[in-house]
């Protein structure tokens, strides 16, 4: 997962293509961080 202040158009695709497992731009909400971590770790959303 990559947490970044770089939230320009196309950045997410660039990082994911480079091999990152997730992308979360700042400012971020705690619920978005939790959801992204669950997705990266392949956990069910309701955990």
PDB file with SEQRES, HELIX, SHEET and CRYST1 records, atoms N, CA, C and O in Angstrom:
SEQRES   1 A   47  UNK UNK UNK UNK UNK UNK UNK UNK UNK UNK UNK UNK UNK          
SEQRES   2 A   47  UNK UNK UNK UNK UNK UNK UNK UNK UNK UNK UNK UNK UNK          
SEQRES   3 A   47  UNK UNK UNK UNK UNK UNK UNK UNK UNK UNK UNK UNK UNK          
SEQRES   4 A   47  UNK UNK UNK UNK UNK UNK UNK UNK                              
HELIX    1 AA1 UNK A   11  UNK A   17  1                                   7    
HELIX    2 AA2 UNK A   30  UNK A   40  1                                  11    
SHEET    1 AA1 2 UNK A   2  UNK A   4  0                                        
SHEET    2 AA1 2 UNK A  23  UNK A  25  1                                        
CRYST1    1.000    1.000    1.000  90.00  90.00  90.00 P 1           1          
ATOM      1  N   UNK A   1       0.848  -1.168   0.000  1.00  0.00           N  
ATOM      2  CA  UNK A   1       0.000   0.000   0.000  1.00  0.00           C  
ATOM      3  C   UNK A   1       0.892   1.228   0.000  1.00  0.00           C  
ATOM      4  O   UNK A   1       1.999   1.204   0.538  1.00  0.00           O  
ATOM      5  N   UNK A   2       0.416   2.274  -0.590  1.00  0.00           N  
ATOM      6  CA  UNK A   2       1.170   3.510  -0.698  1.00  0.00           C  
ATOM      7  C   UNK A   2       0.287   4.645  -0.219  1.00  0.00           C  
ATOM      8  O   UNK A   2      -0.799   4.863  -0.755  1.00  0.00           O  
ATOM      9  N   UNK A   3       0.754   5.373   0.796  1.00  0.00           N  
ATOM     10  CA  UNK A   3       0.048   6.547   1.292  1.00  0.00           C  
ATOM     11  C   UNK A   3       0.808   7.763   0.788  1.00  0.00           C  
ATOM     12  O   UNK A   3       2.007   7.891   1.033  1.00  0.00           O  
ATOM     13  N   UNK A   4       0.128   8.645   0.095  1.00  0.00           N  
ATOM     14  CA  UNK A   4       0.825   9.731  -0.570  1.00  0.00           C  
ATOM     15  C   UNK A   4       0.037  11.024  -0.570  1.00  0.00           C  
ATOM     16  O   UNK A   4      -1.188  11.020  -0.448  1.00  0.00           O  
ATOM     17  N   UNK A   5       0.743  12.119  -0.706  1.00  0.00           N  
ATOM     18  CA  UNK A   5       0.113  13.413  -0.917  1.00  0.00           C  
ATOM     19  C   UNK A   5      -0.021  13.677  -2.416  1.00  0.00           C  
ATOM     20  O   UNK A   5      -0.629  14.667  -2.821  1.00  0.00           O  
ATOM     21  N   UNK A   6       0.543  12.799  -3.236  1.00  0.00           N  
ATOM     22  CA  UNK A   6       0.475  12.938  -4.693  1.00  0.00           C  
ATOM     23  C   UNK A   6      -0.862  12.388  -5.181  1.00  0.00           C  
ATOM     24  O   UNK A   6      -0.988  11.191  -5.437  1.00  0.00           O  
ATOM     25  N   UNK A   7      -1.840  13.248  -5.305  1.00  0.00           N  
ATOM     26  CA  UNK A   7      -3.182  12.820  -5.696  1.00  0.00           C  
ATOM     27  C   UNK A   7      -3.567  13.416  -7.044  1.00  0.00           C  
ATOM     28  O   UNK A   7      -4.728  13.759  -7.267  1.00  0.00           O  
ATOM     29  N   UNK A   8      -2.614  13.535  -7.924  1.00  0.00           N  
ATOM     30  CA  UNK A   8      -2.877  14.074  -9.250  1.00  0.00           C  
ATOM     31  C   UNK A   8      -3.544  13.016 -10.127  1.00  0.00           C  
ATOM     32  O   UNK A   8      -3.377  11.821  -9.883  1.00  0.00           O  
ATOM     33  N   UNK A   9      -4.290  13.437 -11.137  1.00  0.00           N  
ATOM     34  CA  UNK A   9      -4.905  12.461 -12.049  1.00  0.00           C  
ATOM     35  C   UNK A   9      -3.838  11.543 -12.641  1.00  0.00           C  
ATOM     36  O   UNK A   9      -2.788  11.999 -13.094  1.00  0.00           O  
ATOM     37  N   UNK A  10      -4.124  10.248 -12.630  1.00  0.00           N  
ATOM     38  CA  UNK A  10      -3.214   9.270 -13.205  1.00  0.00           C  
ATOM     39  C   UNK A  10      -2.201   8.704 -12.227  1.00  0.00           C  
ATOM     40  O   UNK A  10      -1.542   7.711 -12.534  1.00  0.00           O  
ATOM     41  N   UNK A  11      -2.061   9.313 -11.056  1.00  0.00           N  
ATOM     42  CA  UNK A  11      -1.080   8.841 -10.079  1.00  0.00           C  
ATOM     43  C   UNK A  11      -1.405   7.428  -9.593  1.00  0.00           C  
ATOM     44  O   UNK A  11      -0.513   6.584  -9.503  1.00  0.00           O  
ATOM     45  N   UNK A  12      -2.670   7.167  -9.282  1.00  0.00           N  
ATOM     46  CA  UNK A  12      -3.040   5.852  -8.781  1.00  0.00           C  
ATOM     47  C   UNK A  12      -2.656   4.774  -9.784  1.00  0.00           C  
ATOM     48  O   UNK A  12      -2.043   3.774  -9.410  1.00  0.00           O  
ATOM     49  N   UNK A  13      -3.004   4.961 -11.042  1.00  0.00           N  
ATOM     50  CA  UNK A  13      -2.668   3.974 -12.069  1.00  0.00           C  
ATOM     51  C   UNK A  13      -1.160   3.789 -12.173  1.00  0.00           C  
ATOM     52  O   UNK A  13      -0.678   2.667 -12.326  1.00  0.00           O  
ATOM     53  N   UNK A  14      -0.414   4.892 -12.089  1.00  0.00           N  
ATOM     54  CA  UNK A  14       1.039   4.817 -12.187  1.00  0.00           C  
ATOM     55  C   UNK A  14       1.627   3.973 -11.054  1.00  0.00           C  
ATOM     56  O   UNK A  14       2.486   3.125 -11.294  1.00  0.00           O  
ATOM     57  N   UNK A  15       1.170   4.202  -9.828  1.00  0.00           N  
ATOM     58  CA  UNK A  15       1.695   3.450  -8.691  1.00  0.00           C  
ATOM     59  C   UNK A  15       1.274   1.985  -8.736  1.00  0.00           C  
ATOM     60  O   UNK A  15       2.085   1.100  -8.465  1.00  0.00           O  
ATOM     61  N   UNK A  16       0.007   1.720  -9.078  1.00  0.00           N  
ATOM     62  CA  UNK A  16      -0.454   0.336  -9.138  1.00  0.00           C  
ATOM     63  C   UNK A  16       0.258  -0.429 -10.254  1.00  0.00           C  
ATOM     64  O   UNK A  16       0.574  -1.608 -10.088  1.00  0.00           O  
ATOM     65  N   UNK A  17       0.511   0.221 -11.380  1.00  0.00           N  
ATOM     66  CA  UNK A  17       1.253  -0.409 -12.475  1.00  0.00           C  
ATOM     67  C   UNK A  17       2.689  -0.707 -12.059  1.00  0.00           C  
ATOM     68  O   UNK A  17       3.290  -1.677 -12.523  1.00  0.00           O  
ATOM     69  N   UNK A  18       3.235   0.130 -11.182  1.00  0.00           N  
ATOM     70  CA  UNK A  18       4.607  -0.064 -10.705  1.00  0.00           C  
ATOM     71  C   UNK A  18       4.713  -1.198  -9.693  1.00  0.00           C  
ATOM     72  O   UNK A  18       5.816  -1.568  -9.292  1.00  0.00           O  
ATOM     73  N   UNK A  19       3.566  -1.756  -9.274  1.00  0.00           N  
ATOM     74  CA  UNK A  19       3.604  -2.912  -8.395  1.00  0.00           C  
ATOM     75  C   UNK A  19       3.094  -2.693  -6.978  1.00  0.00           C  
ATOM     76  O   UNK A  19       3.158  -3.603  -6.151  1.00  0.00           O  
ATOM     77  N   UNK A  20       2.586  -1.494  -6.685  1.00  0.00           N  
ATOM     78  CA  UNK A  20       2.026  -1.262  -5.363  1.00  0.00           C  
ATOM     79  C   UNK A  20       0.708  -2.018  -5.245  1.00  0.00           C  
ATOM     80  O   UNK A  20       0.016  -2.221  -6.243  1.00  0.00           O  
ATOM     81  N   UNK A  21       0.359  -2.435  -4.033  1.00  0.00           N  
ATOM     82  CA  UNK A  21      -0.853  -3.213  -3.809  1.00  0.00           C  
ATOM     83  C   UNK A  21      -2.070  -2.335  -3.560  1.00  0.00           C  
ATOM     84  O   UNK A  21      -3.200  -2.801  -3.706  1.00  0.00           O  
ATOM     85  N   UNK A  22      -1.870  -1.099  -3.197  1.00  0.00           N  
ATOM     86  CA  UNK A  22      -2.971  -0.195  -2.930  1.00  0.00           C  
ATOM     87  C   UNK A  22      -2.489   1.237  -2.988  1.00  0.00           C  
ATOM     88  O   UNK A  22      -1.287   1.500  -3.042  1.00  0.00           O  
ATOM     89  N   UNK A  23      -3.435   2.162  -2.976  1.00  0.00           N  
ATOM     90  CA  UNK A  23      -3.123   3.581  -3.108  1.00  0.00           C  
ATOM     91  C   UNK A  23      -4.131   4.368  -2.295  1.00  0.00           C  
ATOM     92  O   UNK A  23      -5.338   4.180  -2.448  1.00  0.00           O  
ATOM     93  N   UNK A  24      -3.648   5.244  -1.435  1.00  0.00           N  
ATOM     94  CA  UNK A  24      -4.533   6.051  -0.612  1.00  0.00           C  
ATOM     95  C   UNK A  24      -3.971   7.464  -0.546  1.00  0.00           C  
ATOM     96  O   UNK A  24      -2.946   7.693   0.096  1.00  0.00           O  
ATOM     97  N   UNK A  25      -4.640   8.423  -1.208  1.00  0.00           N  
ATOM     98  CA  UNK A  25      -4.139   9.800  -1.185  1.00  0.00           C  
ATOM     99  C   UNK A  25      -4.536  10.526   0.108  1.00  0.00           C  
ATOM    100  O   UNK A  25      -5.574  10.238   0.704  1.00  0.00           O  
ATOM    101  N   UNK A  26      -3.697  11.458   0.521  1.00  0.00           N  
ATOM    102  CA  UNK A  26      -4.010  12.308   1.664  1.00  0.00           C  
ATOM    103  C   UNK A  26      -4.768  13.534   1.169  1.00  0.00           C  
ATOM    104  O   UNK A  26      -4.566  13.924   0.019  1.00  0.00           O  
ATOM    105  N   UNK A  27      -5.611  14.153   1.949  1.00  0.00           N  
ATOM    106  CA  UNK A  27      -5.992  13.716   3.292  1.00  0.00           C  
ATOM    107  C   UNK A  27      -6.902  12.497   3.201  1.00  0.00           C  
ATOM    108  O   UNK A  27      -7.695  12.366   2.268  1.00  0.00           O  
ATOM    109  N   UNK A  28      -6.780  11.632   4.156  1.00  0.00           N  
ATOM    110  CA  UNK A  28      -7.558  10.402   4.116  1.00  0.00           C  
ATOM    111  C   UNK A  28      -8.404  10.284   5.363  1.00  0.00           C  
ATOM    112  O   UNK A  28      -8.098  10.859   6.407  1.00  0.00           O  
ATOM    113  N   UNK A  29      -9.470   9.527   5.227  1.00  0.00           N  
ATOM    114  CA  UNK A  29     -10.349   9.243   6.356  1.00  0.00           C  
ATOM    115  C   UNK A  29      -9.945   7.900   6.951  1.00  0.00           C  
ATOM    116  O   UNK A  29      -9.468   7.018   6.237  1.00  0.00           O  
ATOM    117  N   UNK A  30     -10.134   7.749   8.243  1.00  0.00           N  
ATOM    118  CA  UNK A  30      -9.784   6.497   8.917  1.00  0.00           C  
ATOM    119  C   UNK A  30     -10.506   5.320   8.284  1.00  0.00           C  
ATOM    120  O   UNK A  30      -9.920   4.249   8.124  1.00  0.00           O  
ATOM    121  N   UNK A  31     -11.774   5.503   7.920  1.00  0.00           N  
ATOM    122  CA  UNK A  31     -12.525   4.386   7.316  1.00  0.00           C  
ATOM    123  C   UNK A  31     -11.939   4.003   5.954  1.00  0.00           C  
ATOM    124  O   UNK A  31     -11.959   2.828   5.586  1.00  0.00           O  
ATOM    125  N   UNK A  32     -11.416   4.981   5.202  1.00  0.00           N  
ATOM    126  CA  UNK A  32     -10.785   4.670   3.919  1.00  0.00           C  
ATOM    127  C   UNK A  32      -9.483   3.901   4.128  1.00  0.00           C  
ATOM    128  O   UNK A  32      -9.178   2.974   3.377  1.00  0.00           O  
ATOM    129  N   UNK A  33      -8.710   4.288   5.155  1.00  0.00           N  
ATOM    130  CA  UNK A  33      -7.477   3.566   5.474  1.00  0.00           C  
ATOM    131  C   UNK A  33      -7.796   2.131   5.860  1.00  0.00           C  
ATOM    132  O   UNK A  33      -7.141   1.202   5.387  1.00  0.00           O  
ATOM    133  N   UNK A  34      -8.794   1.938   6.713  1.00  0.00           N  
ATOM    134  CA  UNK A  34      -9.182   0.590   7.135  1.00  0.00           C  
ATOM    135  C   UNK A  34      -9.638  -0.252   5.937  1.00  0.00           C  
ATOM    136  O   UNK A  34      -9.259  -1.417   5.818  1.00  0.00           O  
ATOM    137  N   UNK A  35     -10.444   0.333   5.056  1.00  0.00           N  
ATOM    138  CA  UNK A  35     -10.936  -0.398   3.886  1.00  0.00           C  
ATOM    139  C   UNK A  35      -9.780  -0.775   2.956  1.00  0.00           C  
ATOM    140  O   UNK A  35      -9.748  -1.887   2.427  1.00  0.00           O  
ATOM    141  N   UNK A  36      -8.836   0.139   2.755  1.00  0.00           N  
ATOM    142  CA  UNK A  36      -7.698  -0.137   1.874  1.00  0.00           C  
ATOM    143  C   UNK A  36      -6.806  -1.217   2.474  1.00  0.00           C  
ATOM    144  O   UNK A  36      -6.309  -2.081   1.752  1.00  0.00           O  
ATOM    145  N   UNK A  37      -6.599  -1.176   3.790  1.00  0.00           N  
ATOM    146  CA  UNK A  37      -5.786  -2.201   4.447  1.00  0.00           C  
ATOM    147  C   UNK A  37      -6.444  -3.576   4.339  1.00  0.00           C  
ATOM    148  O   UNK A  37      -5.765  -4.575   4.103  1.00  0.00           O  
ATOM    149  N   UNK A  38      -7.761  -3.624   4.512  1.00  0.00           N  
ATOM    150  CA  UNK A  38      -8.482  -4.889   4.383  1.00  0.00           C  
ATOM    151  C   UNK A  38      -8.369  -5.431   2.968  1.00  0.00           C  
ATOM    152  O   UNK A  38      -8.200  -6.635   2.772  1.00  0.00           O  
ATOM    153  N   UNK A  39      -8.463  -4.539   1.973  1.00  0.00           N  
ATOM    154  CA  UNK A  39      -8.357  -4.965   0.575  1.00  0.00           C  
ATOM    155  C   UNK A  39      -6.956  -5.498   0.288  1.00  0.00           C  
ATOM    156  O   UNK A  39      -6.803  -6.536  -0.355  1.00  0.00           O  
ATOM    157  N   UNK A  40      -5.949  -4.798   0.756  1.00  0.00           N  
ATOM    158  CA  UNK A  40      -4.560  -5.208   0.514  1.00  0.00           C  
ATOM    159  C   UNK A  40      -4.267  -6.533   1.209  1.00  0.00           C  
ATOM    160  O   UNK A  40      -3.554  -7.378   0.668  1.00  0.00           O  
ATOM    161  N   UNK A  41      -4.817  -6.713   2.408  1.00  0.00           N  
ATOM    162  CA  UNK A  41      -4.572  -7.945   3.169  1.00  0.00           C  
ATOM    163  C   UNK A  41      -5.576  -9.038   2.829  1.00  0.00           C  
ATOM    164  O   UNK A  41      -5.530 -10.129   3.397  1.00  0.00           O  
ATOM    165  N   UNK A  42      -6.488  -8.742   1.898  1.00  0.00           N  
ATOM    166  CA  UNK A  42      -7.516  -9.699   1.444  1.00  0.00           C  
ATOM    167  C   UNK A  42      -8.444 -10.130   2.576  1.00  0.00           C  
ATOM    168  O   UNK A  42      -8.813 -11.301   2.667  1.00  0.00           O  
ATOM    169  N   UNK A  43      -8.824  -9.180   3.446  1.00  0.00           N  
ATOM    170  CA  UNK A  43      -9.762  -9.455   4.523  1.00  0.00           C  
ATOM    171  C   UNK A  43     -11.166  -9.052   4.110  1.00  0.00           C  
ATOM    172  O   UNK A  43     -11.323  -8.128   3.311  1.00  0.00           O  
ATOM    173  N   UNK A  44     -12.198  -9.719   4.632  1.00  0.00           N  
ATOM    174  CA  UNK A  44     -13.575  -9.317   4.326  1.00  0.00           C  
ATOM    175  C   UNK A  44     -13.852  -7.911   4.843  1.00  0.00           C  
ATOM    176  O   UNK A  44     -13.303  -7.515   5.871  1.00  0.00           O  
ATOM    177  N   UNK A  45     -14.689  -7.154   4.150  1.00  0.00           N  
ATOM    178  CA  UNK A  45     -15.012  -5.776   4.519  1.00  0.00           C  
ATOM    179  C   UNK A  45     -15.685  -5.685   5.893  1.00  0.00           C  
ATOM    180  O   UNK A  45     -15.510  -4.681   6.584  1.00  0.00           O  
ATOM    181  N   UNK A  46     -16.445  -6.696   6.308  1.00  0.00           N  
ATOM    182  CA  UNK A  46     -17.198  -6.587   7.556  1.00  0.00           C  
ATOM    183  C   UNK A  46     -16.374  -6.920   8.795  1.00  0.00           C  
ATOM    184  O   UNK A  46     -16.932  -6.970   9.891  1.00  0.00           O  
ATOM    185  N   UNK A  47     -15.086  -7.147   8.667  1.00  0.00           N  
ATOM    186  CA  UNK A  47     -14.225  -7.425   9.829  1.00  0.00           C  
ATOM    187  C   UNK A  47     -13.755  -6.161  10.442  1.00  0.00           C  
ATOM    188  O   UNK A  47     -13.021  -6.189  11.430  1.00  0.00           O  
TER     189      UNK A  47                                                      
END                                                                             
